[in-house]
Amino acid sequence: MHASEEDRQAIREAIRKICVAFPDAYWRDVDRCGAYPQAFVDALTASGYLATLIPEEYGGAGLGITEAGIILEEINRSPGNGLACHAQMYTMGTILRHGSPEQKQRYLPKIASGELRLQAFAVTEPDAGSETTRLQTRALRKGDKYVVNGQKIFISRAKQSDLMLLLARTTPYEELKDKTQGLSVFLVDMRDIKGKLDIQPLDMMFNHHTNILFFENVEIPIENRIGEEGKGFRYIIDGWNAERILIASEAIGDGRWFVERGAKYASDRVVFGKPIGANQGVQFPLARSYAHVEAAACMRDVAAEKFDRGEKCGAEANMAKLLSSEAAWEAANACLDAYGGYGFAREYDVERKFRETRLYMTAPINNNLVLAFLGQNVLGMPKSY
């Protein structure tokens, strides 16, 4: 189901209304204490907006990636940050597209209602970052279960999740002819871990509850494997376009926040007898970053529309992520420059948003790999790695 423009505007206004209840001070305190924004996530869950992409038959709204992008954009356009809960939106897509009817019925309605939280997505490893086919966490089949040993890093919200999507190796790398095979996807129920799962928080520059995970003989029932054994890499890739579009939406929200805050401050702040925004050295960087944010939003819209029509959109989704993250970072710097010394003071929130938006150029995929994808797969140039 696709919403009309009127419905989409209503979604924007509804999200803005929710966000009004969580002003700058709320997010500032959450960041300062390293806390999880539970009250905000609860409010968003209760509104049903985290279930936007889940079909109506499973209790969701059954809307498209366009509407999901609007929700995350508006969260980031407020003082908030959608990374606190965005995985609840798209991670379930692996179950939806590749899970069995029993798995869909068992998990999706409870994810839609918020009874189950699927916030954690365990792929990256200390020695296998972007080269996913090299990951070594092993899931060894033993009868009616798999036994998992290994470690994952940069896994967000593991302590705030009931369920975790895990990509693990079921066939040794050296035994494979096709290196994209031999990986499988599992749904780990972290409410009832058999074996030892050690979750150690990482001290990061942003408050996204990021961890390193150690698996020691963790048992996963065979019925919790999603799809065929050894096909997991393809299942994960299948969700990457959605993730890129949603990450782009968050970056666009950040970019608009920076432009709006910077423009207002530059209009109000008087130095040498006039508003600093009258100086082209302050005005032009904000105006230029505004143009780039809006252009990136157009690319995001193209990618989202193609995704919702079921068309191939790898190039568009990657370009949306690239352009949006760069535009947001440009806007962040223009805003910080406009604020001057005040921009570094926590009470103005610029430094917090500044730290948060920088991530989008690096994760969930580094922009250099986006350029490599475009160079090789779109422009037809030789592979660079």
N, C-alpha and C positions, 0 to 999 in steps of 0.2 A: 504494500500500500504506500502511495506517495502523497504527501501532504500538499495542499494548495499554498500559494504564497500567503494568503490570509492566515492559514493554519500555522505556517512557519513563523510569521510575525507574532502570533499568539504564543508560540513556544518561546521565542526570544523574551517576550514580556513576562512570561511565567517564570523563566529562569532568573531574570533580573529581580523579580519580586522575592524569590527565594534568597538570592544573594544579598539583598538589602539587609536581611536579618543577620548577616555575617560580615560586618564592616571591617575596615582596615585593622582596627584594634584586635579583633578576634584572630585574624590571620597572623598578626604581629606576635601575639602572645603564643599561639601555637608554634610558630617558628622559633621563638626565643626559648621555649621549654622543650623543643624537640618532640612535641606531642602529636598524636594523630588527630585530625579534625573530625572526630567521631560525630559530633552534633551536626556538622554540615553534611557528612555522608548519610547520616540517618534521615535528615530532612530530604535530601535528594532521592534517597531510596523510597521514602514514604510517598513522594510525589509521583513515583513510577517512571521517572525520566531515565534512570539507569537501565531500565528494561526496554528502551526504545527499539533496539535491534532484534529483540526476541519476538518471534511470531505470536500472533494473538492466540493461536491454539495452545500455546504454552504459557499464557498469562502475560505476555508482553504487549507492547504497543504496535509491533509489526511495521514500524516505519523504516526509513532508509538511512544510509550513511550521511545523506545531506542533513537530515534532521538531527542525527547524533552529533554531527560536526557543529551545528548551530548551538547545541547545548554546551559542548565543551568550550566553544569560542566565547560564549557569554560568561561562563564561569571564570575564564582567564581574563576577560575584559573587566570583570569585577576585581576586587582585591584577592580573589581566591586562585586556586590552581587545580585544574582537572586531574592532574597526575595522582591526586589523593584517591581517586576511585575509577579512573577511566578504563582500567583493565576489565572492570565488571561489564563494560559494554561489549568489547570486541573479543575477549579471550574465549567467551562461550561459543564464538563462531566455529571453533574447531569441533565442538560437540555437535553443533547444529548441522554442519556440513558433512561431517564424517562419522559421527556417533551412530550407534545402533538405535532403533526405535525405543528399546528399553532404556538406554542411557539418556536419550532426549526426554523421555517421560519422567525419568527418575530425578533428573537434575534441573532441567530448564525452568519448570514452574517455580521451584524453590529459589532459583537464582533470580527469576523475575520478581518474586515477592520480597526478596531480600532476606529470606530465611537462611539461605546459603550465600556465603560471600566467596566469589571466585575472583580474587584480586592478584594472585601470584602466578607468574609465568616463568618457569625455570628452564632457560636455554643456555645462557652464557656461562663459560667456565674460565678459570684463571689462565689456562693455556689454549683456549679456543674461544676467541672473541667473535669477530665477524666471520671467521672461517668455521662455520657451524658444522660442516662435515667432519671436522677433526675432533669433535667433542668425545670425551672418554668415559664419562659417567656410565657405568655398565648396569644393565638390567638383565639378569640371568634367569632364564626360565627354569623353574623347578616345580614340576607338576602343575597344580592349578594356581600357581602364583609366580610372580617375578621377584627376585631379590636384588635390590639396588644398592650399589656402592659407588662413591665418588663425591665430587663437590661442584657447586655452582656459585657464581659470584654476580654481584650487582642485581640481586633479585629483590624487588621492592614488595613491600606489604605482606611478606610471608607470615608475620605475626598477627596481621589483621585479617587473615583469610581462613576460611574453613576448607577450601579446596585449592589445589595447586595443579596447574598444567605442567607436566614434566616431559622434556625430550631427552631420551636416554638411548645408549647404544645397545642393540640386541644382537648384533653380529660384529665381531672384531674388524677393525678398519682394514687390516692387511688381508683379510679373506674376501674382500669385495672387489669386483671388477668395476662396478658403477659405484663411485664413492658417495653418491647421494642416497644410496640404499643403506639398510642396516640400522636405521634409527627408528625408534617407535615412540608414540605419544601415549602418556598415561595421565589419568586423573587421580591425583593423590588426595585422599581424605585425611586432612591433618588433624581432625578431631579424634582420630583413633589410629595413631601411628604404631605399627608393629615393627620393632627394631629401634634404631636410634637416629633421629633427625635433629642435628644440632644447628640452631639458627643464631648466628653471631652478627649483631648490627655493625655496620660500617660507618665511620665518622666522615660524613660527606659535607660538601659546601652548601647543600640544600637539604631541606627537611622532607625527604621522600621515603623514609623508613626502608633503607636499602641494606641488604644483608649478604653474607656469605653463608652457604648451606653445606653441611657435611652429612652425607648419607652413609650410614653404617648398617648393612643388612636390613634395610627397610623393605618390608614385604608389601607388595601390591597385588591384589587379586586379579586374575586374568580378565575378569569381567570389567575391570577398570582400564584396560587397554582400549584406546580409541582407534577404530579402523584396523587395517591389516598390520601385522608385524613387519617391520622394516620399511614401511611407507611413510613414516612420520615426518621426514624432512619435507616432503611434498605437501603434507597436511599443514605444516607450519607456514611454508611459503604462501599457501593459499590465503592466509590471513594477513599477509604483510601489506597488501594494498590498503586494506581497511585501516590498519594501524597507521600507515603513513598519512592518510587523509585526515584521521583524527588528530594526530600529532600536529599536522599543519594547521588544523583548526585552533588548537590550543595556542600555537605560536602567533596566529593572526589575532587572537584575543589579547595576548600579551602586547603585541605591536600596537593595537588600538589603545590599550591602556596607557602605554608609554607616550604615544602621540597626544592623547587627550590630556593627560596629567602635565606633560611638558608644555603644551600650548597654553593651558590655563595658568600655570605658574609663570611662564614667560610674559603673559599678559598682565598679571597682577604684581609681579616683582619690579619695583622701581629702583633704578640705580642711575646716578648722574642726571636725575630729573626726568627720566622717562622710563616706560616699561622696557625691560631687556628684550622683549619679543620684537620691538621696533628695530633692533639691530639685526642686519641680515646674517651676521655670524651666528646668531641664535635661531633666527626664524627659518633660514634656508635648510639647515640640517633636519629640522622637524618636518618641514614641508616635503623635503625629498623622501624622508623615511615614510611619511604618510602615503606618498605616491607608490612607493615600493610595497608597503603593506597591502594597499588596495589592489595592486596588480597581482600580488601573490594570492589574495582572496579570490580573484577571478580564476586563476589556475586551479585553486582548490575546488571551486564550484564546478569547473569542467570535469575534474577527476571524479568528484562525488556523483555527478549526473551520469557519467559513463558507468561507474560502479553500480549505481542503482538500476541502470538499464541492463545490467549483466554483460556489458561489453568489456573488452580488454582495456585496462587502464594503467598498466605498469608504468609507462612513461609519464603519464599525467600525474599519477600518485607520487612518484618520485620527484618530479619537478615541483609539485605543490609543497612537498616537505622541504626540499632544498630552498626554494624561494621564500617560503614563509619563515623558516628558521633564520635565514640571513636578514630578512626584512625586520624581524622582531629584534634581532641583535643590533641592527643599525638604529632602530627606534630607541632601544634601551640606552645606547651611547648618546644619542641626541638628547634624550630626556635627562640623563645624568649630567651632561654638560650644561644644560639649561639650569638645572638646580644648583650647580656648583657645589660648594661645600655641604649645603643642606642635603644634597642627594646621598651623601654617605651616612647621614643620620637615620637611625632605624625608624624614628617616628614618622618619616615621610614615605616609607615603604618602597622607595625606588631601589634601594640597595638589595632588598629581598627579592623583588621581581627581577632585578638585574642578574642576581645569582641563578634564579630559577630558569630564566629564558635562555641562558647560555647553553644549557643542556641539549636543547633541540638540534643544535648543529652537530652534536656528537652521538646522540642516542635518539631512537633505538637503532639507528644506523648512521655511521659517519658520513658527512656530506661528500667526502672524497669517494666513497663507494657508490654514492648516488651518481656522481660524475662518471665513474667507471662504467656503471650500468648504461647510462645514456650514450657514452662514447662507443661502447661495444655493441649494445643491443638496439640502439636507435640509429646511430650514425654509421654503424658498420665498420668501425675501426678495429684494429687488432686488439686482442685482450691484453690488458696492461698488468695483470697479476697472475 
